[in-house]
């Protein structure tokens, strides 16, 4: 899932689950569905095919699958890097490439130098592999994206991004740290929701306004 403007956190509730079951019922007769009808179902509900897993009586959509943190972390980190480097085509078309959250090439060179210095002291067993240049961000693995957001991002970007953008990224960092916990308290869950809502609000108001 990638960052989408105007996205709101919500509980799907019984009505949405009923819609999913009805759509899956339509897909049960796949050989009789035309390509046009399949496209209509996909556009309306985001469901392309039926999986046999959903036939299990104990499996509930939305509730029975954990969040895929690897891809969530990787995609959102790449989205942020794309924005900060002025490579987000949507925002560039809307506002141009002259904006306070877009860093210069000289700035990124200094960031890479800082990453190199910080990485020399990295304990592999604690923080993972040594950080790579930000020029290669689109080939970073999920573990590298997580490492950047949790351990390096707020340090190396502190001198280059205005405070409100750093605070927005900090909400994502705190959220990511909580999501890594092997056990969550009720307070942790409340904090996760608070940081998630704050981060989405930041993306909407400060980037996609």
C-alpha positions as CSV (number, residue, x, y, z in Angstrom):
1,X,0.0,0.0,0.0
2,X,1.4,3.4,-0.9
3,X,0.6,6.8,0.5
4,X,-2.7,8.0,-0.9
5,X,-4.0,11.6,-0.3
6,X,-7.3,11.8,1.6
7,X,-6.9,8.3,3.0
8,X,-8.7,7.9,6.4
9,X,-8.2,5.1,8.9
10,X,-11.4,3.2,9.4
11,X,-12.9,0.0,10.7
12,X,-14.5,-1.9,7.8
13,X,-17.4,-3.1,9.9
14,X,-20.0,-5.8,9.1
15,X,-21.4,-4.0,6.1
16,X,-18.0,-4.0,4.2
17,X,-17.5,-7.7,5.2
18,X,-20.9,-8.5,3.7
19,X,-20.0,-6.7,0.5
20,X,-16.7,-8.7,0.3
21,X,-18.6,-12.0,0.7
22,X,-21.1,-11.0,-2.0
23,X,-18.3,-10.1,-4.4
24,X,-16.6,-13.4,-3.6
25,X,-19.9,-15.1,-4.4
26,X,-19.8,-13.5,-7.8
27,X,-16.3,-14.6,-8.4
28,X,-17.3,-18.2,-7.4
29,X,-18.7,-18.6,-10.9
30,X,-15.5,-17.3,-12.6
31,X,-15.9,-19.1,-15.9
32,X,-19.2,-17.2,-16.5
33,X,-17.9,-13.7,-15.7
34,X,-17.0,-11.6,-18.7
35,X,-13.8,-9.5,-18.8
36,X,-15.8,-6.4,-18.6
37,X,-17.7,-7.6,-15.5
38,X,-14.4,-8.6,-13.9
39,X,-13.0,-5.1,-14.5
40,X,-16.1,-3.5,-13.1
41,X,-15.8,-5.7,-9.9
42,X,-12.1,-4.8,-9.6
43,X,-12.7,-1.1,-10.0
44,X,-15.7,-1.1,-7.5
45,X,-14.2,-3.3,-4.8
46,X,-10.5,-3.8,-5.4
47,X,-10.9,-7.6,-5.7
48,X,-9.6,-9.3,-8.8
49,X,-9.7,-13.0,-8.0
50,X,-11.0,-15.3,-5.4
51,X,-8.5,-17.2,-3.2
52,X,-9.3,-20.6,-1.7
53,X,-8.1,-19.2,1.7
54,X,-11.3,-17.1,2.0
55,X,-13.4,-20.3,1.9
56,X,-12.0,-21.2,5.4
57,X,-14.8,-20.7,8.0
58,X,-12.3,-19.3,10.6
59,X,-10.8,-16.7,8.2
60,X,-12.2,-13.2,8.4
61,X,-11.0,-10.6,5.8
62,X,-9.4,-7.5,7.4
63,X,-8.9,-9.3,10.7
64,X,-7.1,-12.6,9.9
65,X,-4.1,-11.1,8.1
66,X,-1.2,-9.2,9.7
67,X,0.0,-5.9,8.2
68,X,2.9,-6.6,5.8
69,X,5.4,-4.4,7.6
70,X,8.2,-5.1,5.1
71,X,6.4,-3.6,2.1
72,X,4.7,-0.9,4.2
73,X,8.0,0.3,5.4
74,X,9.7,0.0,2.1
75,X,7.0,1.8,0.1
76,X,6.5,4.6,2.5
77,X,10.2,5.2,2.9
78,X,10.7,5.3,-0.8
79,X,7.7,7.7,-1.2
80,X,9.3,10.1,1.4
81,X,12.7,9.9,-0.3
82,X,11.1,10.5,-3.7
83,X,9.4,13.6,-2.3
84,X,12.5,15.0,-0.5
85,X,14.5,14.5,-3.7
86,X,12.0,16.3,-5.9
87,X,11.3,13.1,-7.9
88,X,7.6,12.7,-7.1
89,X,6.0,13.5,-10.5
90,X,2.5,14.2,-9.1
91,X,3.8,16.8,-6.6
92,X,6.2,18.3,-9.2
93,X,3.3,18.8,-11.6
94,X,1.2,20.5,-8.9
95,X,3.8,22.7,-7.2
96,X,7.0,22.5,-9.3
97,X,10.4,21.5,-7.9
98,X,11.1,24.6,-5.9
99,X,9.8,23.8,-2.4
100,X,11.1,23.9,1.1
101,X,10.9,20.1,1.5
102,X,13.0,19.4,-1.6
103,X,16.7,19.1,-0.8
104,X,19.5,20.1,-3.1
105,X,21.9,17.6,-4.6
106,X,24.7,19.2,-2.5
107,X,22.5,18.5,0.6
108,X,22.1,14.9,-0.3
109,X,25.9,14.5,-0.8
110,X,26.4,15.8,2.7
111,X,23.7,13.4,4.0
112,X,25.6,10.5,2.3
113,X,28.8,11.6,4.0
114,X,27.0,11.6,7.4
115,X,25.5,8.1,6.7
116,X,29.0,6.8,5.8
117,X,30.4,8.1,9.1
118,X,27.5,6.8,11.2
119,X,27.6,3.5,9.3
120,X,31.2,2.9,10.3
121,X,30.1,2.6,13.9
122,X,27.1,0.4,13.1
123,X,26.8,-2.8,15.1
124,X,25.6,-5.3,12.5
125,X,23.7,-7.4,15.1
126,X,21.8,-4.4,16.4
127,X,21.2,-2.1,13.4
128,X,21.8,-4.3,10.4
129,X,24.1,-3.7,7.4
130,X,26.0,-0.5,6.9
131,X,23.7,2.1,5.3
132,X,24.1,2.7,1.5
133,X,24.1,6.0,-0.4
134,X,20.7,7.7,-0.7
135,X,21.2,7.7,-4.5
136,X,20.4,4.0,-4.4
137,X,17.2,4.4,-2.2
138,X,14.9,2.8,-4.8
139,X,16.9,-0.5,-4.5
140,X,17.0,-0.5,-0.7
141,X,15.6,-3.6,0.9
142,X,12.8,-3.5,3.4
143,X,15.4,-3.9,6.2
144,X,17.5,-0.9,4.9
145,X,14.4,1.3,4.7
146,X,13.5,0.4,8.3
147,X,17.0,1.0,9.5
148,X,17.1,4.4,7.8
149,X,13.8,5.6,9.3
150,X,14.5,4.2,12.8
151,X,18.1,5.1,13.2
152,X,19.4,7.6,10.7
153,X,16.7,9.7,9.1
154,X,16.0,12.2,11.8
155,X,19.8,12.7,12.5
156,X,21.1,13.1,9.0
157,X,18.2,15.3,7.7
158,X,18.0,17.5,10.8
159,X,20.0,20.3,9.1
160,X,18.2,20.2,5.8
161,X,14.4,19.8,6.4
162,X,12.2,22.3,8.1
163,X,11.0,21.2,11.6
164,X,7.4,20.3,10.6
165,X,8.6,17.8,8.0
166,X,11.0,16.2,10.5
167,X,8.2,16.0,13.1
168,X,6.0,14.3,10.5
169,X,8.7,11.7,9.7
170,X,9.1,11.3,13.5
171,X,5.5,10.0,13.8
172,X,6.3,7.4,11.1
173,X,9.5,6.4,13.0
174,X,7.6,6.0,16.3
175,X,4.8,4.1,14.6
176,X,7.4,1.8,12.9
177,X,9.2,1.2,16.2
178,X,5.9,0.2,17.9
179,X,5.0,-2.1,15.1
180,X,8.2,-4.1,15.6
181,X,7.2,-5.0,19.2
182,X,6.6,-8.7,19.8
183,X,3.8,-7.8,22.2
184,X,1.6,-4.8,22.4
185,X,-0.2,-3.3,25.4
186,X,-3.5,-1.4,25.0
187,X,-1.5,1.8,25.4
188,X,0.8,0.7,22.6
189,X,-2.2,0.2,20.3
190,X,-3.6,3.6,21.2
191,X,-0.2,5.2,20.5
192,X,0.1,3.4,17.2
193,X,-3.3,4.8,16.1
194,X,-2.3,8.3,17.3
195,X,1.0,8.3,15.4
196,X,-0.6,6.7,12.3
197,X,-3.3,9.4,12.2
198,X,-0.8,12.2,12.8
199,X,1.5,10.9,10.0
200,X,-1.4,10.6,7.5
201,X,-2.6,14.1,8.5
202,X,1.0,15.4,8.0
203,X,1.2,13.9,4.5
204,X,-2.2,15.4,3.5
205,X,-1.6,18.9,5.0
206,X,2.1,19.4,4.3
207,X,2.6,17.6,1.0
208,X,-0.7,16.8,-0.8
209,X,-2.8,19.8,0.5
